[in-house]
């Protein structure tokens, strides 16, 4: 869940009703706020500190977290929620919703405290104490799990900087929090809340969670609306196929390089075999080839490392990402037990 997260995934919101509901709420609310007939309701998304405490309108802390008002922020936030839906598949909807409740609550408390302290120090970076509208407390805590749990797979390099499958997600988060200093504070508070939950500070996991009865009622009431069917196998469009073909080329290059390194390290083979590959060699009648690089090599010999069974730790790591065990075992064997290459294989099979 660690997700390596692929924007090319075709699985949609399968087993991710909470993320589907969040995205739907964001889009519907933002659209409604931009319709002239409902534009007057924008005021309910405004939260100014400390006025809300003086006037008894603490509920504005909740309504201000519903959606973004700027289109660019809405697009970036929706993409991040879509990419992070893999965490819901890993944790389960109930646990994932409890995670969002706990981290959003802590992030809101931290952000409110920060604004009050800055106002006390006569440092106005929030335009008079206005909280930036948007679900920062829901999105940025997930970057903690994304950083620690999703494997890093290098795909290419630009000016010596590795570009991985995680780069796009980080860039979206940077775009979302760099609009203003106030947005940056919201993002930092969200990340701090994610760290607190991960390390279970003051037993957050015990005290801040959704009761099972509430989860069951919600499932019976809204589950049929938010439920998504299993993904269909096969291609769904030319553009997607082109993207996948490019990704598969990179994957094949990585696998060939990994195999070449293993052959060179374990068998001490020469440069010619590393370049062409042992399966493409045909020995001469005397059992030698290229001055004795290979001896008695059979054309269809299977490399020894293919017979090595994947470790249970590797299998469990990929299973926890939401992949089936049989597919995980097959991918690890195909990738010579390289977990990064196996993750890419599984993602491209999705």
Protein Blocks (a to p, Z undefined) as FASTA:
>chain_A
ZZcddfkbckljghilklmmmmmmmmmmmmmmmgmklmmmmmmmpccdfklmmnopaklm
mmmmmpcfbfklmmmmmmmmmmmmmmmmmnopklmmmmmmmmmmmmmmmmmmmmmmmmmn
opafkgoopacedjfklmmmmmmmmmmmmccddfbdeehiacdfklmmmmmmmmmmmmpm
klmmmmmmmmmmmmmmmnopghlmmmmccdfklmmmmmmmmmmmmpccdddedjfbfklm
mmmmmmmmmmmmmmmmmmmmmmmmmnopafklmmnopklpccdfkopaehilaghiafkl
ccfklmpccdfklmmmmmmnopafklmmmmmmmnnopaklmmmmmmmmZZ
